[in-house]
């Protein structure tokens, strides 16, 4: 149980375009989902907390107008990277919160902006 | 300020050796999780510990939560090449509404 999927797994886009990443909890309802960014061989960096039916809470330094988050249902949260630039290239990972504060992570999305 | 100090950050050992990874903090956590991540994939939950002094075993992996719930350790006995990966500890604080505080991660390489 507690499976989270992400789509797409890998995306390459041109600078200036927008990219949407989907995060789905497949066998549980996730009132709260989290979005992380990870650089090679480093730990996860929390970007924002996504709550179903309300606005996301962004961490300090994360631009909410650039990283749009929508959590329209208990099983789906989306992250849209708007006007992407090469510095936005990274590994983006989402997670759904379990009942004991544990988090179940998706497989990640590798974004490359040319 | 790193609230959860994880060490060592890099570890390269031979197959069959034992190892211990530590996570330390001055803060109390309501629970602490250990994850393992392989390149290009998301972290996979290994264990959650919630009680001070708790010890959990998962085959050759032993997890311990400190009595004061401020620190934790992961011990691997007779490491195998399949144990290679990034190990992450993450603590939950009751005031953080679900947010996890992650350690820096330990990159483990087990050589044959």
Boltz contact constraints between the chains, C-beta under 6 A:
constraints:
  - contact:
      token1: [A, 32]
      token2: [B, 98]
      max_distance: 6.0
  - contact:
      token1: [A, 41]
      token2: [B, 107]
      max_distance: 6.0
  - contact:
      token1: [A, 43]
      token2: [B, 102]
      max_distance: 6.0
  - contact:
      token1: [A, 43]
      token2: [B, 104]
      max_distance: 6.0
  - contact:
      token1: [A, 43]
      token2: [B, 105]
      max_distance: 6.0
  - contact:
      token1: [A, 44]
      token2: [B, 102]
      max_distance: 6.0
  - contact:
      token1: [A, 93]
      token2: [B, 42]
      max_distance: 6.0
  - contact:
      token1: [A, 97]
      token2: [B, 98]
      max_distance: 6.0
  - contact:
      token1: [A, 100]
      token2: [B, 48]
      max_distance: 6.0
  - contact:
      token1: [A, 101]
      token2: [B, 31]
      max_distance: 6.0
  - contact:
      token1: [A, 101]
      token2: [B, 92]
      max_distance: 6.0
  - contact:
      token1: [A, 102]
      token2: [B, 33]
      max_distance: 6.0
  - contact:
      token1: [A, 102]
      token2: [B, 45]
      max_distance: 6.0
  - contact:
      token1: [A, 102]
      token2: [B, 48]
      max_distance: 6.0
  - contact:
      token1: [A, 105]
      token2: [B, 42]
      max_distance: 6.0
  - contact:
      token1: [A, 105]
      token2: [B, 43]
      max_distance: 6.0
  - contact:
      token1: [A, 106]
      token2: [B, 42]
      max_distance: 6.0
  - contact:
      token1: [A, 107]
      token2: [B, 41]
      max_distance: 6.0
  - contact:
      token1: [A, 107]
      token2: [B, 42]
      max_distance: 6.0
  - contact:
      token1: [A, 108]
      token2: [B, 42]
      max_distance: 6.0
